[in-house]
């Protein structure tokens, strides 16, 4: 059964919809459906809707899916950024933008920062001001509702049954607080040992609240725009990457230390080995 969903975009308070929710829940289908309905309306077709009020759209720009162009030396992320650059430079206030997972091809903080800046750029009518559906797994972007007066949060409804999830395929107001990636990996058939280890790592990483980083970006931007003399803002935000290896115990270093034959080491070899082990610990912490 196909689940019907409404879409409401205008040039005032509803210019950008930030859509969050788990993989496979239907975000991309919902956005494609909107783009297709707009396209059909522009050429005079009937559209599959109970009612529709669709204005003139000069172009539809999309950034959906992952692809690379290795033959010409472009990585997946480079292709993504090239497409984003084309959209931001050529779209107008009368364009429809369908953006799916901007910034996911690089590190967490770089990707989040790029996605955040793209939404800010689009939302500003002096810079672009296009109607936009923006799907993302960066839940931190939901902080933009309230900071930017034309950004609204939507998410795909999900019903949880213990460790299982049921996709309801319904777009509702508000933002999702998690992506259910591990549950989706389980549905895909990833080995149980990997799933269990992923849960352990997720538990460790949950102590690092990236949402605080997003709030700092918003606060920093407000401080910069307030015209304070003191240099504040993004430079003061801690951009240190969260390392997956922070959850790995130091047993291997202890083992290596126990296996060193100190009696057969020259003084310079001993210093080099000590320096090597010290660097390993620094990289982890």
VEXMARSE-546629 format. One record per atom (N, C-alpha, C): residue in one letter; x, y, z. Coordinates in steps of 0.2 Angstrom, whole numbers, plus 5000, padded with zeros to 4 digits. Example, Ala and Ser with C-alpha at 12.3 -4.5 7.8 and 13.67 -1.06 7.14 Angstrom:
<sites>
a506649725039a506249785039a506649845039s506449895035s506849955036s506450005039
</sites>
This chain:
<sites>
x500449945000x500050005000x500450065000x500350114996x500650174996x500450225001x500850255005x500650305010x500750375007x500150405007x500150475004x500450525010x500750575007x501050625012x500950695009x500850745013x500850815010x501550845010x501550895006x502150945005x501951015005x502251055009x502051125009x502651165009x502851205004x503351245003x503151315001x503451365003x503251435000x503851475001x503751545000x504351585000x504351625006x504051605011x503951645018x504251595023x503851575027x504051535033x504251455032x504051435026x504151365024x504551355018x505151385018x505551385012x505951325012x506251295018x506651235018x506351185023x506251125021x506051065025x506651025026x506951025033x507450975034x507150915037x507250855033x506950795034x507450745037x507350715043x507750665046x507350605047x507650555049x507350485050x507850435047x507650365049x508150315047x508250295040x508750265038x508850235032x508250185030x508050185024x507550145021x506850165023x506750225027x506150245030x505750275024x506050305019x505650335014x505750405012x506350435015x506450505014x506650515006x507050475003x507150484996x506550484992x506150424993x505550414989x505050474990x505050504996x504550564997x504850624993x505450634993x505750694989x505750684982x505850624979x505750604972x505050614970x504550594974x503850604973x503650674972x503950714976x503850794976x504050824970x504650804968x505050824962x504650804956x504450744955x504050714950x503350754949x503050764954x502350794954x502450864952x502950904954x503150974952x503250974944x503650924942x503850914935x503250904931x502750854933x502150844929x501750904929x501650944934x501251004934x501551054929x502151054929x502451114924x502251094917x502251034915x502051014908x501351004907x500951014912x500151014911x499850954912x500250904916x499950834917x499450844923x499050794924x498650784930x499250754935x499150764941x499550744946x499250704951x499550654954x499250604959x499250634966x498750684967x498550714973x497850734974x497650734980x496950754981x496850834979x497350874980x497350944978x498050964977x498151014973x498851034972x498851114970x499251154973x499351224971x500051234970x500351224964x501051224962x501151284958x501651324960x501851384956x502351364951x502551414947x503051404942x503751394945x504051344942x504751324944x505151324938x505751364939x506151364933x506551304931x506851274937x507251214936x507151174943x507251104942x507351064948x508051044948x508351054954x509051034955x509050974960x509450924959x509450864963x510150844965x510250824971x510850794973x510650734977x510650674974x510350614977x510850564976x511050514981x511450454979x512150474979x512550414980x513250414980x513550384973x513950424970x514250404964x514950434964x515450404960x516050434959x516250434951x516750464950x517050474943x517750464943x517950394945x518650384946x519050384939x518750384933x519050384927x519350454926x519050504929x519350574928x519650594935x519650554939x520050564946x519650604951x518950594951x518550624955x518250574960x518350584967x518050534972x517250544972x516950504976x516250514978x516150584981x516550604986x516350664989x516550724984x517050714980x517150774975x516550784970x516350724968x515750724964x515150764967x515050744973x514550774977x514550844978x515250874980x515350944981x515250974974x515450944969x515450974962x514650994960x514250944962x513550954961x513251004965x513451004971x513251054976x513451124974x514051134971x514251194969x513851214963x513751174958x513351184953x512651214955x512351184960x511651194962x511651264965x512151284970x512151344973x512351404968x512651384963x512851444958x512351454953x511951404952x511451414946x510751414948x510551394954x509851394956x509651464957x508951474957x508651544958x508151534964x507851584966x507251584971x506651544968x506651534961x506051504958x506251424957x506751404959x506951334958x506751294964x506751224963x506551174968x507251134969x507451134975x508051094977x507851034980x508150974978x508050914981x508750884983x508950894990x509650884992x509550824997x509950774996x509950705000x510650695003x510650695009x511350685012x511950725010x511850785010x512450825009x512950825015x513550815012x514150815017x514350745020x513950695018x514150625021x514750595019x515050615013x515650585011x516350605014x516250645019x516850665023x516850655030x517250685034x517250675041x516650705044x516450685050x515850705053x515750775054x516250815057x516250885058x516350925051x516750905047x516750935040x516050935037x515850875037x515150865033x514650905036x514550895043x514050935047x514151015045x514751035045x514851105044x514651125037x514851085032x514651105025x513851105025x513551045027x512851045027x512451105030x512751125036x512451175040x512551245036x513151255033x513251315029x512751315022x512651255019x512251255013x511551275015x511251245021x510651265023x510551345024x511051375027x511051445029x511051485022x511451465017x511551495011x510851495007x510551435007x509951425003x509351465007x509351475013x508851505017x508851575016x509451605015x509451675014x509251705007x508651735007x508351765001x508851804997x509251835000x509751884997x510351844993x510451784995x510951734992x510551684987x510051654989x509751604985x508951604986x508751574992x508051584994x507551534990x507851474988x507451424984x507051374989x506551354986x506151304990x506551234990x506651204996x507151154997x506851095001x506951034999x506850975003x507550955005x507750945011x508450935013x508450875018x508550815015x508550755019x509250745022x509350725028x509950725032x509950675037x510550645039x510650605045x510950645050x511150705049x511450755054x510850785058x510750745063x510150775067x510250845070x510950855070x511150925073x510850985069x510650965063x510351015058x509651035060x509350995065x508651015067x508751075072x509351095074x509451155078x509251215074x509251215067x509151275063x508451295063x507951255065x507251275066x507251315072x507051375071x507051425077x507651475076x508251455073x508751495072x508651535065x508351495060x508251525054x507451525053x507151575052x506451585052x506051545046x506451525041x506051485036x506251415035x506551385040x506751315041x506251275045x506051225043x505551185047x505851105047x505751075053x505951005054x505350955052x505550905049x505050845047x505450785048x505050735050x505450665050x504950615048x505250555047x504850495045x504650455051x504050445052x503850405058x504050335058x504250315064x504550245065x504250215071x504050155071x503750125077x504250075079x504450075086x504950025088x504649975092x504849915091x504649855095x505349815097x505549835103x506149815106x506749835101x507149785099x507649805094x507449805087x506749795086x506549795079x506249865078x506149875071x505849945069x505349925063x504849965063x504349965058x504250035055x504350035048x504350095045x503650115043x503350175046x502650195045x502650235038x503150255035x503150295029x502750355029x502650385035x502250445036x502750505038x502650565034x503050625036x502650655041x503050675047x502650705052x503150765054x502850815058x503250875060x503650855066x504250885066x504750875071x505350835068x505850835072x506550805070x506650735073x506950685070x507150625073x507750635077x507850595082x508450595086x508950535085x508750495081x509250445079x509050415072x509550375070x509550355063x509350275062x509350235068x509250165068x509750135063x510350155062x510750125057x510950055059x511050035065x511249975067x510649925066x510049945067x509449905066x509349885058x509549935054x509449925047x510049885045x510649885048x511149845046x510949765048x510649765053x510349695055x509849665050x509449715048x508949695043x509249675036x509849705035x510249685029x510549625029x510649595035x510949525036x511749535038x511949585041x512549595044x512649545049x513249515050x513349455055x513149485062x512849445066x512649465073x513249485077x513849455076x514449485080x514649555079x514549575072x514649645070x514149685073x513549665073x512949705076x513049725083x513249665087x513349675094x513949725096x514449715092x515049755093x514849835091x514449835086x514249905084x513849935089x513449895093x513049925098x513549945104x514049905105x514549925111x514849995109x515050005103x515450065101x514950125101x514350115099x513850165099x513750185106x513750145110x513650165117x514150205120x514850185118x515350225120x515350295117x515250295110x515250365107x514650405109x514150375112x513550415114x513750465119x514350455122x514550505128x514750565125x514950565118x515150625115x514550655111x514350705114x513650735111x513850785106x513750765099x513950805094x513350865093x512850855096x512350905096x512550975100x513050965105x513351015108x513751055103x514051025098x514451055093x513951095089x513451075087x512951105083x512751175086x512551165093x512351225096x512851275097x513551255097x514051305098x514151335091x513951305085x514051335079x513551395079x512851375081x512351425081x512551485085x512751475091x512951525096x513551565093x514051535090x514651565087x514351615082x513951595078x513651635072x513351695075x512951685080x512551745083x513051795086x513651765089x514151815092x514451855086x514651815081x514951845075x514551905072x513851885071x513451935068x513251995073x513451985079x513252045084x513752095084x514352085080x514852135079x515252145085x515352095089x515852105095x516552115092x516952155096x517652165094x518052105095x517952065100x518352005101x518151955096x518751925094x518651875088x518351805092x517751795090x517351735093x517151695087x516751635089x516451595083x516751535082x516751515076x516951445074x517651425076x518151475076x518851465078x518851435085x518351455089x518351435096x518051365097x517751335092x517351275093x517851215093x517851175097x518251115097x518051065091x518551065086x518351025080x518750965080x518950945086x519350875087x518850815085x519150775080x518750715078x518650665084x518050635084x517950585088x518250515085x518650485088x518950425086x518650365088x518450325083x518150255084x518650215088x519350235088x519750185092x519850205099x519450265101x519450285108x519150225112x518750185109x518450125113x518850065113x519450065110x519850005110x520350005116x520349955120x520749955126x521549955124x521949965129x522649975128x523049905129x522649845129x522949785131x523549765126x523449785119x523949775114x524649815116x524549875119x525149905120x525549875126x525049855131x525349825137x525749755135x525349715130x525649655128x526349675124x526349725120x526949745117x527549755122x527349795127x527849815132x528149755136x527649705137x527949645141x528349605136x528249605130x528649565125x529349595124x529449655126x530149695124x530649655128x531249635125x531849605128x532249665130x532149695136x532549755138x533249745138x533449685140x534149665140x534549665134x534249655128x534549665122x534449725118x534149775121x534049845118x534649885119x534849925114x535349975115x535050035118x535350085121x535050145124x534550175119x534850185113x534450225108x533850185106x533950115105x533350075103x532750085109x533050085115x532550085121x532150155120x532550205119x532250275118x531750275113x531950245107x531450245101x530850205103x530950145106x530350105108x529850145112x530150175117x529750215122x529350275119x529750305114x529350355110x528850335106x528950275103x528450245099x527750225103x527850195109x527350175113x526950235116x527350285117x527050355120x526550385114x526850385108x526450405103x525750375101x525850305102x525250265101x524650285107x524850295113x524450315118x524150385117x524550435114x524350495113x523850495107x523950455102x523450455097x522750425099x522750385104x522150355106x521750405111x522150445115x521750485120x521850565118
</sites>
